[in-house]
Amino acid sequence: MAAQQALAEKETTVRTEICDRLGIDAPIFAFTHCRDVVVAVSKAGGFGVLGAVGFTPEQLEQELAWIDEHIGSFPYGVDIVIPQKYEGIGETDPKKLEELLQASVPKGHHEFAAKLLADHGVPEAPPEGKLGLLGWTEATARPLLDRAMQHPKVKLIANALGTPPREIIDEIHASGRLVAALCGKVKQAKKHKEAGVDIVIAQGTEGGGHTGEIGSVVLWPQIIDAVAPLPVLAAGGIGSGRAIAAAMAMGAAGVWTGSLWLTVEEAAAQPAEKQSYLDATSEDTVRSRAWTGKPCRMLKNDWTEAWADPKNPQPLGMPLQGLVTADAIRRTHQYAGVAGAQKVAFNAVGQVVGQMNRIEKARDVVTRLLTEYADAVERLQSLSA
Ligand SMILES: Cc1cc2nc3c(=O)[nH]c(=O)nc-3n(C[C@H](O)[C@H](O)[C@H](O)COP(=O)(O)O)c2cc1C
């Protein structure tokens, strides 16, 4: 396995207790929407986690069946999104919820989004395959969770944007799986612990996707202390093995990464999307509500600028803004290579994008991270020798 080899060559180790609990060699967690990346990372000795939010339950089932078939005996995880607060909370029927929410989206928002796409030459997409309400509510996340729990190699369920409801945590535990939850504040981390979450993921503001305001170097040690002895995974800004060494030095039980996997060879993104990431520097991201309604880090472009302009319609909350942007997500992905499309595309990524300058295989990224980690540890040891 890549992880074992890289560490053995350097005569070092990165094993923490969660490696034993999950049956992995290195506590490097990789969040991704691509099944191939999940398989490659888990097979390399890390832990792949499939983000389920953009799939229907049927699509997720297909992805999980494919992973099961290709991953051998390695474990993996599934990530769902049950926010703490959102419009329409309490409605458990996904269809009714969508109807209720659609009725509260102002027509002007749809028109504004459509005009931005038209102005950038993004073609209309055929009506079939239209995205509806994504898994950003309990009503839509629940069926995804049910599918995930039918797959025995899924050993971890992670939740973004809030503490999972108590009964869901109990259910996941009863099935023999671990529960992880992301957070960007000490207060949220404590709530996760009180609710019975097994692993807290502390994500600093530099991370890709939904993120808070506090930087990783400040956030990680505070959360590690606040929830001890619960294991904490450090997230947000991990782009090298040196960053892993920093996180482990602060007491993290491992690292949770996302951006790094967007440009690997196995990632299913269109070439134009990968190129946008490869070309970007760390100054090119922004935290914006323009796509999902909650602050999310992504590449700055004409879309984020337009929604930030006070003269224009302002982003709605989650999940309403998602209903406004669903068509744009689909069209800019489908026609990613059309001139203008990347200027209005949703390219969620963290500040480590500035370190993502070439396409590598996922397995090689795992090996590189561990080799760099071992070098950093060696350097620290040489300072104290
Ligand atoms: C494209 C993208 C989409 C993401 N979507 C989700 C998500 O659906 N659920 C989730 O828990 N985290 C999501 N995240 C956040 C990651 O899980 C992870 O915490 C973050 O990427 C870590 O910071 P980094 O990007 O600096 O590695 C996403 C991140 C990216 C880059």
The ligand as a MOL file (V3000), in Angstrom:
LIG
                    3D

  0  0  0     0  0            999 V3000
M  V30 BEGIN CTAB
M  V30 COUNTS 31 33 0 0 0
M  V30 BEGIN ATOM
M  V30 1 C -15.7530 21.1400 -4.0820 0
M  V30 2 C -15.9830 20.9780 -2.6210 0
M  V30 3 C -17.2310 20.5710 -2.1720 0
M  V30 4 C -17.4570 20.3420 -0.8230 0
M  V30 5 N -18.6700 19.8780 -0.4090 0
M  V30 6 C -18.8110 19.4360 0.8620 0
M  V30 7 C -19.9720 18.7100 1.2690 0
M  V30 8 O -20.9010 18.4950 0.4920 0
M  V30 9 N -20.0080 18.2430 2.5320 0
M  V30 10 C -18.9680 18.4270 3.4100 0
M  V30 11 O -19.0180 17.9240 4.5300 0
M  V30 12 N -17.8990 19.1410 3.0720 0
M  V30 13 C -17.7790 19.6250 1.8130 0
M  V30 14 N -16.6470 20.3000 1.4510 0
M  V30 15 C -15.6160 20.6010 2.4650 0
M  V30 16 C -14.6550 19.4180 2.6200 0
M  V30 17 O -15.3150 18.3480 3.2540 0
M  V30 18 C -13.4330 19.7760 3.4530 0
M  V30 19 O -13.8300 20.0710 4.7700 0
M  V30 20 C -12.6310 20.9540 2.9170 0
M  V30 21 O -12.4360 20.8300 1.5400 0
M  V30 22 C -11.2870 20.9980 3.6400 0
M  V30 23 O -10.5080 22.0960 3.2710 0
M  V30 24 P -9.5240 22.1050 1.9890 0
M  V30 25 O -10.4220 22.3550 0.8440 0
M  V30 26 O -8.5910 23.2110 2.2680 0
M  V30 27 O -8.8640 20.7490 1.9420 0
M  V30 28 C -16.4050 20.5730 0.1050 0
M  V30 29 C -15.1640 21.0060 -0.3470 0
M  V30 30 C -14.9300 21.2160 -1.6890 0
M  V30 31 C -13.5650 21.6670 -2.1390 0
M  V30 END ATOM
M  V30 BEGIN BOND
M  V30 1 1 1 2
M  V30 2 1 2 3
M  V30 3 2 2 30
M  V30 4 2 3 4
M  V30 5 1 4 5
M  V30 6 1 4 28
M  V30 7 2 5 6
M  V30 8 1 6 7
M  V30 9 1 6 13
M  V30 10 2 7 8
M  V30 11 1 7 9
M  V30 12 1 9 10
M  V30 13 2 10 11
M  V30 14 1 10 12
M  V30 15 2 12 13
M  V30 16 1 13 14
M  V30 17 1 14 15
M  V30 18 1 14 28
M  V30 19 1 15 16
M  V30 20 1 16 17
M  V30 21 1 16 18
M  V30 22 1 18 19
M  V30 23 1 18 20
M  V30 24 1 20 21
M  V30 25 1 20 22
M  V30 26 1 22 23
M  V30 27 1 23 24
M  V30 28 2 24 25
M  V30 29 1 24 26
M  V30 30 1 24 27
M  V30 31 2 28 29
M  V30 32 1 29 30
M  V30 33 1 30 31
M  V30 END BOND
M  V30 END CTAB
M  END
